[in-house]
Amino acid sequence: MIFIPFLDQTTNQLEAIRECATIQYRGYQSLTYPQPELIGIKLPVNLIAYNFCSNQRDVYLYAIGKKMPESFDRYRGRMIHSLYQEIWNSILKKIASTSISDLNLDKALRKNRTNILKKVRSKHKSIYRILEEGLGEENLSSLQSSLEKEMEKIYSYEIRLAAALVDFELSRALNQSVGEAFFQRIFALSINPNFHAPKLGFSSPITPDFVYKNNVVGDIKIGPWQDYYYHTITAYALAIEYHTRMPVNCGIVLHVNLDDSRHVPIHENVTFERIDDSMRKKFLMIRDQKLLIMLSKKDPGIPKDPDNCEECGYYKICWEQTQ
């Protein structure tokens, strides 16, 4: 819920909307479509947006059917994403179903803590079993224990912040009859919505982490900051525009870091971005380059330096072949 006051209290939001009025590269305009020879070829948004491999060999491996191996880092990312989504869904559900006079969000969310954490674990238990075979029960158990502490930290922080925001709005609402409509307007959030944009070269469904007030797209990122995070919100903006035929001018990267020495998550690099034509054209150029690899299925080869590949999910596949 950090992005709600962030968006509503920044003067840059209105400025962003004004400056984006002249955007030409909208997802619903044909000039954003791939080159003619690439029409019909599709890639997942994350594979287009991410820039793990300097040679883009990850796209080639995907094209020939090589599945990215599971890793604990990928599992951790999924777990934390799911946790945020379950927390936010729980908040929205409680707000929508409770009268304004009875609404005590902090109490409700604390009571629901065990169920939410259990639901998140259950959602990814099949991946946990795969990791258990590769990492061993003892190693995985230790990693899982650290992850559980991180999730508890996120949960505690999010419910305190959400409850404070709700109580603040309650304190300003003299008319209790406004109830549901009032809070739906304040917390106008869609969690993990589905969109389709086949003519843009994106595999379906396209699922941003959240959309705020129908025109601000959001993505949760965990771990070290990467500049290609901007490509992800750009892709989502284009996809939503294609699907809805409505402009999406802005995006937010909810960048989350977790430190054992801190009792709250670190949001140092949370950014609110105007998704202008410069960002759009840069992303579309990268998309066409990667779709060309999908079309040719020609191996671009392994990068020269393995140290630059360690964050890529295909690291073992590429470098074990050379040993």
N, C-alpha and C positions, 0 to 999 in steps of 0.2 A: 504493500500500500504506500510505499515511500513516494511513488511517482504522482500520487493524487495532489498533495499540497505543492509538490515541485512544479507540476504543470500549471496549476491554477494560480500560483503566486508569482510566476515569472512574467515579466513584461515582454520577454522574447517571443512568447507564443503568438500574440497578436501581430508582432513585427514579422514573425515567420510566415504567417498566413498572407500578409500583404506582399511580402517579397516573393512568395511562391505563385502569385497570381499570373505570372508570365511563363510558367513552366510549359515547355513544349513536349517533353518526353513523358507523357502520361501512359499508364498501362493500357488504356482503352484506345490509344492511337496507333495506327499501323506502323509508324516509324520506329516503334519499340519492338516490333517483331523481329525474329532472327532473319538472317540472309535467306533468300529463296531456297537454296539447296539444303538448308538446315531445318526447314519446316517439317514438323512431325517428329523430330528428335527431342527427347526430353531428359532432364536431369533433376534430381532433388535439389531444392533451393540451397541446402547447406553445402552440397558438393560444388555448386557454382560459386557460392559466396566465399567459402573458406579457401585460404591460400597456404595450405600446409606444404605443398610440394612445389619447388621452384620449376620443375619440369612438367608439372601437372600430370605426373604418372598415376596419381590416385584416380583420375578420370579414366585413364586407359584401363586400369585394373577393374574398375567398376564396369566399363564397357564390355570386357571379356568375361564378366560374371564372377570375378573374385570378390567374395564377401569380406568386408572389413572385420578382422578378428575382434572379439570382445576384450575389453580391458577394464581394470578397476576404475580408471579415470573416467571412462565413458559411462560406466555404471553409476559412479558417484554423480556425474552431471545429470543423468536421467533422474536419479533419486531426488536431487535437490530441486530440479525443475518440477517434478511431480508434487513435491511438498508445497512449493509456492502455489501451484494451481489448486491443490486441495484446500489450502488455507483460504485463498481468495474465494473459491467457490463456497466454502462454508460460511464465510462472512456475508457474501451476497445472498445466500439462501436464508440466513438468519435475519438479515435486514428486511428481506421481502416478506417474511412470514410472521413477523412479530410487530405488535402495535407499538407505536412510539412511546406510550406510557410504560410499557413493560420491557423495553429493550435494554438489556444489560449484556453487551457484547463480550466484555472481558470474562464474565462468569460463564457464559455459554461456550466460549472457545476453550477455556481451561477445562471445562467438563468434557469437551469433545476431543481433547488432545490425544488420548490413547487410541481412539478410533481412527483418527486421521493418520497418525504415524503407522498404525497397523495396515491401513489401506495402501499407503505408499509402499511399504515393504512387500505386500502381497502382489502389487502391480508388477514388480520386477523380480519376483522370486525365480523365474526360469533362467534369467541371466545370472543370478546369484549361483545357481547350481552349475552353470557352465564355468564360471570363475572358480568355483570350488574344486573342480577337476584340474584346472590349470595351475592354480596358486597353492592348493592344499588347504585343508580345513583350518589349521592353526593360523597360517598367514592371513587368510581371508577374514577369520574371526577378529584378528587384531585391527585390520583395516576397517572392518564393519563397525567395530566399537568406536573408533575415531569419528567415522561418518555419523553415527548415531548422536554423538555429542554435538557435532556441527548442526545436525537437524534440530536438536533441542534448542540450540542457540537461536537459530533462525525462527523457529516457532514462537519462542518466548518474545523475541523482538517484534515480530509481525503482529502478534495479538495485542501487545501493549500499544503499539502505534495505531492499529486499527481502532481499538477501543477508545483511545484518546481522541481520534478524529471524529468518531461517532458521538462521543460525549460532547465535544465542542459544538457539533452541529445541533445536537439536542438542546444545548444550552441557549441556542439562538432561535429555537423553534417554539414560539409561544402558542401557536395554533397546533394542537396535537392531531387535528384531522388531516394534516398534510401527509403524515405517515409514509406509506409505501412510495407514493409518487415522488415525494421529497427526497428520500434516500436513493431512489433509482436515478434521480438526476445528479445527485452529488457523487454517487459511486457508479457512474455509467461505464461499466467495465465488462468486456467480453473476454472470457478465458479460453484460450486454445481454440478459437473459431476455425472453421474449415473454409477454404477458398479454392477455386479452380481457375487456372490460367493456361490452358493447353497451347494457345497460339504464342505464348511468350517462351515456350521451351521448358516449362516447369512441370515436373511430375506432380500428380495429385495424390492426396490432398495437400494443400499448402497451409501450414498451421502455425501462425505466429503465436508467441506465448500469451500475448494479450493485445487487445485493441481498446483504447480509451476514447470515449465520446465519439466513436465511429470514424475518427479522422486522425488519430495518433496511434501509430503501430509501435509495439514494444517487444523487446527480446531480452531474455535473461542470459547473462554470460557469467561463467565461473572460471576462476583461475587467472593467469597473467593476461593483461590487456593485449589485444591484437587489433591493428588498424582495420583488418578486414571485417570486423564487427559491423562497420558502417555498410558494407555490401549487403549484409543480411537484412537490415531494416529497409534498405533501398529495394531489395527484391520483394519483400513483403508489401511495401507500399505499391509497387507496380502491380503485384498480383491482386491486391484488394481493389485497386482502380479498375483492372480488367474485369473482375468479377462483379463489382457493384456499379461501375460506370460513374463513380463519385471520386473526387480528388482526395488524395492523402498527402498532406504537405510536410508532416513532421513525424519524427520517430524518437524513441528513447531506448537507450541501452542501459538496462538495469544490471550493472556490473557488480558482482558479489565476490568478495574475498572473505576468508575466515582465518582468524589467527588465534592460536591457543591462549595468547596473553590478553585477548579482548573478550568481553562478555557479550558483545553485539557484533553482527556482521559489519564488514567495512564496505562502504559504498563510495569510496574516494573518486572513482572514475565514472559515476553516473552522468550520462550526457544526454542533452536534449538537442536534437539536430534538425535543421531545415534540410529536407531531402530535395535539393535543387537539381537543375539540369546537369551540373558538373558531376555530381554523385551518380546520377542516373546513366549518363553516357559512359562513365568509367565502368560501371557494373555491366552494362549491355555489351561493351567491348570484351570484357572477361567472359561473359556468358557465351558469346559467339566463338571465342577461342576454344572453350571447353566443349561446345557442341561439335566443333570441327574434329576434335579428337574422338568423340563418340562416333562420328560419321566414318572416319578413316580407320579407326581401331589400330592405328600405328603406334607402336611402343616408342615413347619419347626418350626412354632410357632412365637409368638411375642417376640422381644428382651426384656430383663429385664428392660432396662432403656429407657424411652420414649424420654429423652433429646437427645439421639443419633439418633433419628429418624426424627427430625423436618425438615430436608432438603429433606426428601423423599416425593414424590408426593402421596404416599399411606398412609401418616401419619394418616389422619382422618379415613380412612377405618379401619386401624388396631386398633387404640386406642379408637374410638367410640364404638367398639364392646365390650370393656372391662368395659364400664361405665354403 
